[in-house]
Amino acid sequence: MVAGICWPFSYFVLILFCKASADSSSFPYIRQPALLRDGDPGFDMLLLVRTWPPTFCEQLREQREECTAPPLQEFTLHGLWPEYSSGGWPQYCSTVEKKDGEGYDSVNGELSKKITTTSSYGSDDSDDRKIRCEWPSFHGSTLNFWDHEWDKHGTCAAPLLGNRTEFFQTVVNLHDQFNLNRLFHSHRLWPVGNSQGIFDSTEAAHAVEQAWGVKPRLACHKGSLAEVWICLDLDLKAIECPGKVKPGQMCGNQFRMPPGAQASSDCQQFFPGKGKNWAQYLRWPAIIGFSILMGSVVSAVLVEMKRRQQRGGEGSSDATAATYEPLGEA
């Protein structure tokens, strides 16, 4: 029936239409990107998206896959996404600007900096190590992950943020500016030891609002915190997220934070005191110190009680002697 209707019309146009309809109906839970509008940069806001890796790896295990790197107990970058405040987003805006095999920006013909090229992997350059620590992939190649984020989102942000190198640098700077690891850790919104934490969504949102003046979007997967979204305007200032800009699964009144792995020694400098669970290191010294203190207090109390007892005993003897002292002769 469909073929009978479609055939008299433009074959290729209708085939594309039918295919798009089939694709969208197959994945109804995925938000559909809006078409790029003429005469504008392709968006009117951005989303800064950070991931809680242990939850991401839980999602993979449900799909019978595994993370290819230990899930860090740190918020890491997912990306910076151009968005329409009315809903939807542009994507894959310029396939010409994809990085070629030599690591060149094909549009400008300039050599990309180390953070976006394969040759830099494992170098001692601090910028390179910083982005590898703060923006890693937990499922496959990190470089492929970066390529995907640039091709899908970065090319659309280019009218505002510039070329590939400038895009990556901006994202890392924003990650530092809106430092979720330090914020959540300082508000004790953090797993303790190997136990997952259960936290109040309102408390987490309030912590973000206190720090940056806006409420975040908290995305959950089956009750576990998956991502934190912060909306930005075109000046890269934090704004309240429009009503239609939200993840598929918002967190409820509470969320869990599964524990993860500590950052490697190469990455510790980029997570100073944020990912470490200092409580587990200080637990036993605190217990020992408290025991010593209590022992000293108890000893002092016992000594004082004994001293008072002795004084009381001496007073009683004197009183008895005075009472029964023989009377002198009249």
Buried (B, 14 or more C-beta within 10 A) or exposed (E): EEEEEBEEEEEEEBEEEEEEEEEEEEEEEEBEBBEBEEEEBBBBBBBBBBBBBBBBBBBBEEEEEEBBBBBBBBBBBBBBBBBBBEBBBBBEBEEEBBBEEEBBBBBEEEEBBBBBBEEBEEBEEEBBBBBBBBBBBBBEEBBEBBBBBBBBBBBBBBBBBBBBBBBBBBBBEBBEEBBBBBBBBBBEBBBEEEEBBEBEBEEBBEBBBEBBEBBBBBBBBEEBBBBBBBBBEBEBEBBEBBEEBBBEBEBEEBBBBBBBBBBEEEBBEBBEEBBBBEEEEEEEEEEEEEEEEEEEEEEEEEEEEEEEEEEEEEEEEEEEEEEEEEEEEE
